Amino acid sequence: MIFMKHPVATLLKNRRIAILFVLLVASACFGDRGARRHAQPVANEAERRAEEALAGPSGEPTSGQPDAVSSDKTTKGQTLLELFLAGGVLMWPITLMSVVVVLFGVERSLALRPSKIVPRSFIRDLGEITADGPFDPRKVYRLCQQNPSVVSTVVRAMLGRLGRPMSEVEHAVSEAKDREASHLYANIRPIGLAVTVTPLMGLLGTVQGMILAFYTTANLQAGANRAAELAQGIYVALITTFAGLCVAIPAAILAHYLEGRIINSFRKVDGVVESLLPQVERYENVQRVTARQLASETPARSSKTSAEPVSRPTLDASSKVSAPKIQG
């Protein structure tokens, strides 16, 4: 009888372990969050049976069952506000940088409109002026005054060196383009700063949170669930890194897009300038004029002597040169 009783007890014990193993494998198959919620009762039942098997006939529960219940209570979802507050003090500067990105992004999007850099009306009027007859610098200069934009500023700088060597004209054009480019890029720099700084802020917050999580775990009382406490501290610490990347990635895309618009706009400016340079070159070392003379209604007379070749152009209406074709 004693010999037969022990194999039956062993068989029953192995059967209980086999059932427990099957239940644990079934619960592990549900990897996503929604499936885990449905499999949670099965896992709790498996844990209860495991505790009963390990506790023996007395049926006293171990400390693992209350921990399982408490961990089940902590798995409830959290709102964005709760996550924001849990992220710590560094969430505020990250939020401030996101506001900076939005404000400067909107401002630069408005400032980089075609009407502010290469207006279509300016290109159309310039084409009409040059198509009516020979090239008249005075009309072009007054058109630039009436249509303030990046391209008109560059053209005015070029006409301001009319009659001087072409090296001075090209240098004036280059300086004007550099000034305008500096103005256009000025408010993109804060966006680039956000791209660099916000991930570092998030990383700093994560490091701070990890330090606090390990410190709290190390000072827990005996018998406490250290793994659950450490996991909670780590996921809270990672909130700042997530927030920093959420700001930096769109900011990087926005900065790249705005820089591309500036580059494409200056290509159009270069096209307008290159179409006018051959006509400006005809005035080289012939007649030097000032901006006041270009803005005046009366043509400026040449200060050269009568020995000057008649084929060289001046600002007189009788000696205007052929107009270039302006491409929009």
Summary of the structure (lengths in Angstrom):
residues: 328
radius of gyration: 38.7
end to end distance: 106.1
largest distance: 141.4
contacts: 941
relative contact order: 0.12
helix: 73%
strand: 1%
